[in-house]
Amino acid sequence: MINKRRWTTVFRGLLAATVLVGPAVALGGPAPARADEENPAVEPPRVELVLDVSGSMRARDIDGRSRISVAQQAFNEVVDALPEETQLGIRVLGATYKGKDKKVGCQDTQQIVPVGRVDRAQAKAAVATLRPTGFTPVGLALRSAAADLGTGATARRIVLITDGEDTCAPPDPCEVARELAAQGTKLVVDTLGLAPDEKVRKQLLCIAGATGGTYTAAQSAEELTGRIKQLVDRARDTYTAAPTVVGGSARCPDAPLLAPGVYTDREQFSEHRWYRVPVRPGQELRASVSIALDRPVSPDHAVLLRATAPDGRELVRGVDAGSGRTDVVSAGLRWSAAADDDADADDADGDGDGDGETPSPTAGATAAAPTTVCLVVSNAFAPRPGTRASPGMPIELTVDVVASSPDPGGPDLGRGWVLLLLLTLAGLVTGLVAGLLTRWWVATWREN
């Protein structure tokens, strides 16, 4: 019995080693990089609401009410509807200092509710006592909110609600957002503007764009409440674990080998970055890429995702995907090898058998050697005057390899003369039926 158990353990170990090393042996290189799936993060969603309580929040221009009262109502409704698993914190800026000393007023930011499971009564009581008071240190509040949320494997979210631009720079809030993004903190900042001001809009767009977040102008209590709830709920939809950091190369032979997963990288203006993915016969490669516009770029821009063979042949070209967001540009593609493509790609010795060996008639698709597909991420972005080129723009690459799903068969109407003949016959039949029905209706009408 003991020997049997030992041999079972050895067999399982050999089988696991074969599964893990197989693709590497077939490709003659290291095993593909993998997103961390062995220990998926179980951290709950972490969100911090950052509320501007500066003097301008007294203005009564939202449904005849003051901006601060509308924000307080929205916070109360969000706290009541907060999912149990979400950890929420609340930070304010400009809420305590009533003086005119700018140096002192620009340090005025406090966390009134720590990030964690929320005591609803305590949180609503803390928000209810807020009165519009001082300056608007947005940059400092963002940096402090990032520290409040801490680090971890999960993506975290800041929701900034303000009616004015930063009055305390430095630090400039756009530079703070870029600084946080460059640190790879996986921090998303969404911004909500309460005043129809162009300068405020541009600043909030810059903050959101630098971190892959969104900007929304809220002109009513209903809009503000609904948007905050949506953003808090969205925190649950982010990836359980942060994407794996990977570095693309300038050409395919040197590119990192990727397994299915989500990866993050940075790309310079007008650059091409290469990655490799092993795809076996009978499998389909699905890939998408998103580039966050974290700095001003010229209006004519695009992102391109291509799949090529190692010899440079283009297999498929990705299609731009519009999501309605102006701060992210995306593209995606799907590719699976046809029988002829597999033979051409794998027939290294020129004998027509695919890989120089006689395939076993019982070998399945998973036993065949995979084809190396090169993924190329390219962009046609151009910086505006004064825009920094470094670090590169953040990109997120999603890779998946699934079983091929060919289009279902359907009736073939044919081509050329066959199709023309079918259309002619259909027209004649339709005309005859219409004529008979018309004669019958006219005859019936005359009799009546």
C-alpha positions as CSV (number, residue, x, y, z in Angstrom):
1,M,0.0,0.0,0.0
2,I,2.9,2.4,0.9
3,N,4.7,1.7,-2.4
4,K,1.5,2.3,-4.3
5,R,1.0,5.7,-2.7
6,R,4.7,6.6,-3.4
7,W,4.3,5.7,-7.1
8,T,1.1,7.6,-7.3
9,T,2.8,10.7,-5.8
10,V,5.8,10.4,-8.2
11,F,3.4,10.0,-11.2
12,R,1.5,13.1,-10.2
13,G,4.7,15.1,-9.8
14,L,5.9,14.0,-13.2
15,L,2.6,14.9,-14.8
16,A,2.6,18.3,-13.2
17,A,6.1,18.9,-14.3
18,T,5.2,17.9,-17.9
19,V,2.2,20.3,-18.0
20,L,4.3,23.2,-16.7
21,V,7.4,22.6,-18.7
22,G,5.8,21.4,-21.9
23,P,5.3,24.7,-23.6
24,A,8.9,25.8,-22.8
25,V,10.4,22.5,-24.1
26,A,8.3,22.8,-27.3
27,L,9.4,26.4,-27.9
28,G,13.0,25.8,-26.8
29,G,12.9,28.6,-24.3
30,P,11.9,29.5,-20.8
31,A,8.4,28.9,-19.5
32,P,5.9,31.7,-20.2
33,A,5.5,34.5,-17.7
34,R,2.3,34.1,-15.8
35,A,0.0,36.4,-14.0
36,D,-0.1,35.5,-10.3
37,E,-2.9,33.0,-10.1
38,E,-1.6,30.7,-7.4
39,N,-2.4,33.0,-4.5
40,P,-5.2,35.3,-5.7
41,A,-5.7,38.3,-3.5
42,V,-8.7,38.2,-1.2
43,E,-8.5,41.8,-0.2
44,P,-11.8,43.6,-0.2
45,P,-12.3,46.7,-2.4
46,R,-10.8,49.8,-0.9
47,V,-12.2,53.3,-1.7
48,E,-11.6,56.7,-0.3
49,L,-14.0,59.6,-1.0
50,V,-12.2,63.0,-1.0
51,L,-14.5,66.0,-0.5
52,D,-13.7,69.6,-1.1
53,V,-15.0,71.7,1.8
54,S,-13.4,75.0,0.7
55,G,-15.3,78.3,0.9
56,S,-16.7,78.1,-2.6
57,M,-18.8,75.1,-1.6
58,R,-21.2,77.6,-0.1
59,A,-22.5,78.6,-3.5
60,R,-26.2,77.8,-4.1
61,D,-26.3,76.8,-7.7
62,I,-27.3,73.1,-7.6
63,D,-31.1,72.7,-7.6
64,G,-31.3,75.9,-5.5
65,R,-29.2,74.3,-2.8
66,S,-25.6,74.8,-1.6
67,R,-23.0,72.6,-3.1
68,I,-21.9,71.3,0.3
69,S,-25.5,70.2,1.2
70,V,-25.9,68.3,-2.0
71,A,-22.6,66.6,-1.4
72,Q,-23.6,65.7,2.2
73,Q,-26.8,64.2,1.0
74,A,-25.0,62.2,-1.7
75,F,-22.5,60.9,0.9
76,N,-25.3,59.8,3.2
77,E,-27.0,57.8,0.5
78,V,-23.8,56.2,-0.6
79,V,-22.9,55.2,2.9
80,D,-26.4,53.7,3.4
81,A,-26.0,51.7,0.1
82,L,-22.4,50.7,0.7
83,P,-21.7,46.9,0.0
84,E,-20.7,45.1,3.1
85,E,-17.4,43.9,1.7
86,T,-16.2,47.4,0.6
87,Q,-13.8,49.3,2.8
88,L,-14.5,53.0,2.6
89,G,-12.7,56.0,3.9
90,I,-13.5,59.7,3.8
91,R,-11.0,62.6,3.6
92,V,-11.8,66.3,3.4
93,L,-9.8,69.4,2.3
94,G,-10.3,73.0,3.3
95,A,-12.6,72.0,6.2
96,T,-11.0,73.5,9.3
97,Y,-8.8,76.5,8.8
98,K,-10.7,79.8,8.7
99,G,-7.8,82.2,8.5
100,K,-6.1,83.8,5.5
101,D,-2.6,82.5,5.9
102,K,-2.2,80.5,2.7
103,K,0.8,78.5,4.0
104,V,-1.3,77.2,6.9
105,G,-4.5,76.8,4.9
106,C,-2.8,74.8,2.2
107,Q,-2.0,72.1,4.8
108,D,-5.7,71.7,5.7
109,T,-6.7,68.2,4.9
110,Q,-7.9,65.5,7.3
111,Q,-9.2,61.9,7.2
112,I,-12.5,62.0,9.0
113,V,-13.4,58.3,8.4
114,P,-10.5,55.8,8.3
115,V,-10.5,53.2,5.5
116,G,-12.2,50.1,6.7
117,R,-15.6,48.6,7.5
118,V,-17.9,51.6,7.9
119,D,-19.9,52.5,10.9
120,R,-22.7,54.1,9.0
121,A,-24.0,56.3,11.9
122,Q,-20.5,57.6,12.7
123,A,-19.7,58.3,9.1
124,K,-22.9,60.3,8.5
125,A,-22.4,62.2,11.7
126,A,-18.9,63.2,10.6
127,V,-20.1,64.4,7.2
128,A,-23.0,66.3,8.7
129,T,-20.7,68.6,10.7
130,L,-18.7,69.8,7.7
131,R,-18.9,73.6,6.9
132,P,-17.3,75.3,3.9
133,T,-14.2,77.1,5.2
134,G,-10.8,77.4,3.6
135,F,-8.4,76.8,0.7
136,T,-8.3,74.0,-1.9
137,P,-5.2,71.8,-1.5
138,V,-6.2,69.1,-4.0
139,G,-2.7,67.9,-4.7
140,L,-1.8,67.4,-1.0
141,A,-5.2,65.7,-0.4
142,L,-4.6,63.2,-3.2
143,R,-1.2,62.3,-2.0
144,S,-2.6,61.8,1.6
145,A,-5.5,59.7,0.3
146,A,-3.1,57.4,-1.5
147,A,-1.3,56.9,1.8
148,D,-4.6,56.3,3.5
149,L,-5.4,53.4,1.1
150,G,-2.0,51.8,1.6
151,T,-0.5,49.2,-0.7
152,G,-1.6,45.7,-1.6
153,A,-2.4,43.4,-4.5
154,T,-5.8,44.9,-5.3
155,A,-6.5,48.1,-7.3
156,R,-7.7,50.9,-5.1
157,R,-9.9,53.9,-5.9
158,I,-10.1,57.6,-4.9
159,V,-13.2,59.5,-5.8
160,L,-12.5,63.3,-5.7
161,I,-15.5,65.7,-5.5
162,T,-14.6,69.3,-5.9
163,D,-16.0,72.6,-7.3
164,G,-12.7,74.4,-7.9
165,E,-9.2,74.0,-9.1
166,D,-6.2,73.6,-6.7
167,T,-5.4,77.0,-5.0
168,C,-2.3,75.7,-3.3
169,A,0.1,74.3,-5.9
170,P,2.7,73.1,-5.4
171,P,2.2,70.2,-5.4
172,D,0.3,70.4,-8.6
173,P,-2.5,67.8,-8.6
174,C,-1.8,66.6,-12.1
175,E,1.8,66.1,-11.2
176,V,0.8,64.2,-8.1
177,A,-1.5,61.9,-10.1
178,R,1.3,61.2,-12.6
179,E,3.7,60.6,-9.7
180,L,1.3,58.0,-8.2
181,A,0.8,56.3,-11.6
182,A,4.5,56.1,-12.2
183,Q,5.0,54.4,-8.8
184,G,2.9,51.5,-10.1
185,T,0.5,51.8,-7.1
186,K,-2.5,50.6,-9.1
187,L,-4.4,53.6,-7.9
188,V,-7.4,54.9,-9.9
189,V,-8.6,58.5,-9.3
190,D,-12.1,59.4,-10.5
191,T,-13.1,63.0,-10.5
192,L,-16.4,64.7,-10.1
193,G,-16.8,68.4,-10.9
194,L,-19.6,70.5,-9.2
195,A,-19.0,73.7,-11.1
196,P,-19.3,74.4,-14.9
197,D,-15.8,75.9,-15.1
198,E,-13.4,75.2,-17.9
199,K,-10.2,75.4,-15.8
200,V,-11.7,73.0,-13.3
201,R,-12.7,70.6,-16.0
202,K,-9.2,70.5,-17.6
203,Q,-7.6,69.9,-14.2
204,L,-9.9,67.1,-13.2
205,L,-9.6,65.5,-16.7
206,C,-5.8,65.6,-16.2
207,I,-6.0,64.0,-12.8
208,A,-8.3,61.2,-14.0
209,G,-6.4,60.6,-17.2
210,A,-3.1,60.2,-15.4
211,T,-4.4,57.3,-13.4
212,G,-6.9,55.7,-15.8
213,G,-9.9,57.1,-14.1
214,T,-12.9,59.1,-15.3
215,Y,-14.2,62.6,-15.1
216,T,-17.8,63.6,-14.7
217,A,-19.6,66.9,-14.4
218,A,-22.4,66.6,-11.8
219,Q,-25.0,69.3,-12.1
220,S,-27.7,67.9,-9.8
221,A,-28.0,66.0,-6.6
222,E,-29.3,63.0,-8.4
223,E,-26.4,63.0,-10.8
224,L,-23.8,63.3,-8.0
225,T,-25.4,60.5,-5.9
226,G,-25.8,58.1,-8.8
227,R,-22.2,58.7,-10.0
228,I,-20.6,58.2,-6.6
229,K,-22.6,55.0,-6.1
230,Q,-21.5,53.8,-9.5
231,L,-17.8,54.5,-8.8
232,V,-17.9,52.8,-5.4
233,D,-19.6,49.7,-7.0
234,R,-17.0,49.7,-9.8
235,A,-14.3,49.1,-7.2
236,R,-15.7,45.6,-6.9
237,D,-15.3,45.1,-10.6
238,T,-11.6,45.8,-10.8
239,Y,-9.1,42.9,-11.1
240,T,-8.8,40.8,-8.0
241,A,-5.1,41.2,-8.2
242,A,-3.0,43.9,-9.9
243,P,-1.7,43.1,-13.4
244,T,1.7,41.5,-13.7
245,V,4.5,43.9,-14.6
246,V,6.2,42.9,-17.8
247,G,8.7,44.6,-20.2
248,G,8.1,44.3,-23.9
249,S,11.0,44.4,-26.3
250,A,11.9,46.1,-29.6
251,R,11.7,42.9,-31.7
252,C,9.9,39.6,-31.5
253,P,12.9,37.2,-30.9
254,D,13.7,39.0,-27.6
255,A,10.1,39.5,-26.5
256,P,8.9,38.0,-23.2
257,L,6.8,34.8,-23.5
258,L,3.3,35.4,-21.9
259,A,0.8,32.9,-20.6
260,P,-2.9,33.9,-20.3
261,G,-3.3,36.8,-17.9
262,V,-3.3,40.5,-17.4
263,Y,-0.1,42.5,-17.8
264,T,1.0,46.1,-17.5
265,D,3.8,47.9,-19.2
266,R,4.8,51.4,-20.4
267,E,5.3,52.6,-23.9
268,Q,7.0,55.7,-25.3
269,F,5.5,57.9,-28.0
270,S,5.3,56.3,-31.4
271,E,6.9,53.1,-30.1
272,H,6.4,49.4,-31.0
273,R,6.6,46.9,-28.2
274,W,6.7,43.1,-28.8
275,Y,5.4,40.1,-26.8
276,R,5.2,36.4,-27.6
277,V,2.3,34.0,-26.9
278,P,2.3,30.2,-27.5
279,V,-0.8,29.0,-29.3
280,R,-1.5,25.4,-30.0
281,P,-3.5,24.0,-33.0
282,G,-7.2,24.0,-32.1
283,Q,-6.7,27.1,-29.9
284,E,-7.7,30.7,-30.4
285,L,-5.7,33.7,-29.2
286,R,-7.7,36.6,-27.8
287,A,-5.8,39.8,-26.9
288,S,-6.7,43.4,-26.1
289,V,-4.6,46.4,-25.1
290,S,-5.5,49.7,-23.5
291,I,-3.3,52.8,-23.3
292,A,-4.1,55.5,-20.7
293,L,-3.6,59.0,-22.0
294,D,-2.0,60.3,-18.8
295,R,-0.6,63.5,-20.4
296,P,-1.6,65.9,-23.2
297,V,-1.3,64.5,-26.7
298,S,-2.1,65.8,-30.1
299,P,-5.7,65.1,-31.3
300,D,-4.7,62.7,-34.1
301,H,-3.8,59.5,-32.3
302,A,-4.4,55.8,-32.4
303,V,-3.3,52.5,-31.0
304,L,-2.7,49.4,-33.1
305,L,-2.5,45.7,-31.9
306,R,-1.2,43.2,-34.4
307,A,-0.5,39.4,-34.3
308,T,2.4,38.3,-36.5
309,A,4.3,35.1,-37.2
310,P,8.0,34.9,-36.1
311,D,9.0,35.5,-39.7
312,G,7.2,38.8,-39.8
313,R,4.0,37.8,-41.7
314,E,1.0,39.6,-40.3
315,L,-1.7,37.2,-39.1
316,V,-4.4,39.6,-38.0
317,R,-4.7,43.3,-37.2
318,G,-6.6,44.5,-34.2
319,V,-9.6,46.8,-34.3
320,D,-9.9,50.0,-32.3
321,A,-12.5,49.7,-29.6
322,G,-14.4,52.8,-28.6
323,S,-15.8,52.8,-25.0
324,G,-16.9,56.4,-24.9
325,R,-14.0,57.4,-22.7
326,T,-11.5,60.0,-24.0
327,D,-8.7,59.1,-21.5
328,V,-8.2,55.5,-22.7
329,V,-7.6,54.1,-26.2
330,S,-8.0,50.4,-26.8
331,A,-7.7,47.7,-29.5
332,G,-8.4,44.0,-29.6
333,L,-7.9,41.0,-31.8
334,R,-8.8,37.3,-32.2
335,W,-6.7,34.7,-34.1
336,S,-6.7,30.9,-34.6
337,A,-4.5,28.9,-37.0
338,A,-6.1,27.3,-40.0
339,A,-4.7,23.9,-41.1
340,D,-2.6,25.5,-43.9
341,D,-1.3,28.2,-41.5
342,D,-0.3,25.5,-39.0
343,A,1.6,23.5,-41.6
344,D,3.4,26.6,-42.9
345,A,4.3,27.9,-39.5
346,D,5.5,24.5,-38.1
347,D,7.1,22.9,-41.1
348,A,10.7,23.9,-40.1
349,D,12.4,21.1,-42.1
350,G,10.4,21.5,-45.3
351,D,9.1,18.0,-45.5
352,G,5.5,19.0,-45.2
353,D,4.7,17.2,-42.0
354,G,4.6,20.2,-39.8
355,D,7.6,19.7,-37.5
356,G,9.8,17.1,-39.2
357,E,8.2,14.2,-37.4
358,T,5.3,11.9,-38.3
359,P,2.3,13.0,-36.1
360,S,0.6,10.3,-34.1
361,P,-2.9,9.6,-35.3
362,T,-4.1,9.6,-31.7
363,A,-2.4,12.9,-30.7
364,G,-4.8,15.6,-29.6
365,A,-4.6,19.3,-30.2
366,T,-3.0,19.9,-26.8
367,A,-0.1,17.4,-27.6
368,A,1.0,19.3,-30.8
369,A,3.8,21.8,-30.6
370,P,2.5,25.3,-30.2
371,T,3.0,28.1,-32.7
372,T,4.7,31.2,-31.4
373,V,2.6,34.3,-32.1
374,C,4.1,37.7,-31.8
375,L,1.9,40.5,-30.4
376,V,2.9,44.0,-31.4
377,V,1.5,47.0,-29.5
378,S,2.0,50.3,-31.5
379,N,0.9,53.8,-31.0
380,A,0.7,56.9,-33.2
381,F,0.7,59.4,-30.3
382,A,2.5,62.7,-30.6
383,P,3.2,64.9,-27.5
384,R,2.0,68.4,-27.3
385,P,4.6,71.1,-26.7
386,G,6.1,70.9,-23.2
387,T,4.8,67.4,-22.6
388,R,7.2,65.0,-21.0
389,A,8.0,61.8,-22.9
390,S,9.2,59.9,-19.9
391,P,8.0,57.7,-18.2
392,G,6.1,56.0,-21.0
393,M,2.4,55.9,-21.1
394,P,0.8,53.1,-19.1
395,I,-0.6,50.2,-21.1
396,E,-2.6,47.1,-20.0
397,L,-2.4,44.0,-22.1
398,T,-4.9,41.1,-21.6
399,V,-4.0,37.7,-23.1
400,D,-6.2,34.7,-23.3
401,V,-5.9,31.4,-25.2
402,V,-9.1,29.3,-25.5
403,A,-10.5,26.5,-27.6
404,S,-11.2,27.6,-31.2
405,S,-14.8,28.4,-31.9
406,P,-15.4,28.3,-35.6
407,D,-18.4,30.1,-37.0
408,P,-21.5,27.8,-37.1
409,G,-22.4,26.5,-40.5
410,G,-25.4,28.0,-42.3
411,P,-27.1,27.9,-45.6
412,D,-24.8,29.1,-48.4
413,L,-26.6,31.2,-51.1
414,G,-23.7,30.9,-53.4
415,R,-21.8,33.5,-55.4
416,G,-21.8,35.1,-58.8
417,W,-24.3,33.7,-61.3
418,V,-25.8,31.3,-58.7
419,L,-26.6,34.1,-56.4
420,L,-28.0,36.2,-59.2
421,L,-30.3,33.4,-60.4
422,L,-31.6,32.8,-56.8
423,L,-32.3,36.5,-56.4
424,T,-34.1,36.6,-59.8
425,L,-36.3,33.6,-59.0
426,A,-37.1,35.1,-55.6
427,G,-38.2,38.3,-57.3
428,L,-40.4,36.5,-59.8
429,V,-42.1,34.5,-57.1
430,T,-42.7,37.6,-55.0
431,G,-44.1,39.5,-58.0
432,L,-46.5,36.7,-58.9
433,V,-47.8,36.3,-55.3
434,A,-48.3,40.1,-55.0
435,G,-50.1,40.2,-58.4
436,L,-52.5,37.3,-57.5
437,L,-53.3,38.9,-54.1
438,T,-54.0,42.3,-55.8
439,R,-56.4,40.7,-58.4
440,W,-58.2,38.8,-55.6
441,W,-58.6,42.0,-53.5
442,V,-59.9,44.1,-56.5
443,A,-62.4,41.4,-57.5
444,T,-63.7,41.1,-54.0
445,W,-63.9,44.9,-53.6
446,R,-66.0,45.3,-56.8
447,E,-68.4,42.6,-55.8
448,N,-69.0,44.3,-52.5
